[in-house]
Amino acid sequence: MERASDRYDAPDFRAGTPAPASGSYEQHNVFGRATGHLVTVAQGQPLPALPRGFAWRLLGPTRK
């Protein structure tokens, strides 16, 4: 199964940006590689702080 974060076209989200969807977000470094840090964020809540140049990518939506 392909994860959203494995696709090159998966959008990146910066720290403090409201989460566009509830789900698990994976931290990616300045090179676009996953760091292994995951967070679960509800839709509309701000994404956690990151080091400069890092970004969050949505792994998948929360199941209902």
C-alpha positions in Angstrom: 0.0 0.0 0.0 1.4 3.4 -1.0 1.4 6.1 1.7 0.6 9.7 0.9 4.1 10.7 2.2 5.8 8.4 -0.3 4.4 10.3 -3.3 6.5 13.2 -4.5 3.4 15.2 -5.2 2.2 15.0 -1.5 1.9 18.6 -0.2 4.1 19.8 2.7 2.7 21.8 5.5 4.7 24.3 7.7 4.6 24.5 11.4 1.7 26.5 12.8 -0.4 25.9 9.7 -3.9 24.7 10.5 -4.2 21.0 9.7 -6.3 20.6 6.5 -7.6 17.2 7.7 -7.5 15.2 10.9 -4.9 12.5 10.7 -1.3 11.4 11.2 1.4 13.8 10.0 5.0 12.8 9.5 8.0 15.1 9.9 10.3 15.6 6.8 13.7 17.2 6.8 15.1 19.7 4.4 15.9 17.0 1.9 12.3 15.7 2.0 13.2 12.5 3.9 11.0 11.2 6.7 12.6 11.7 10.2 10.4 9.1 11.9 8.5 11.7 14.1 4.8 11.4 13.9 2.0 13.5 15.3 -1.8 13.1 15.3 -3.6 16.4 14.7 -7.3 17.3 14.5 -8.5 19.3 11.5 -8.1 23.0 12.0 -5.5 22.7 14.9 -2.1 24.2 14.3 0.7 21.8 13.3 3.5 21.5 15.9 6.8 23.5 15.8 9.7 22.2 13.6 13.3 23.0 13.0 14.0 25.5 10.1 13.4 24.0 6.7 11.4 21.0 8.0 7.8 20.3 7.1 4.8 18.0 7.9 3.2 15.6 5.4 -0.1 13.9 5.9 0.3 10.1 6.2 -3.4 9.4 6.2 -6.7 10.6 7.5 -8.0 9.4 10.9 -10.5 6.6 10.5 -14.1 7.3 11.6 
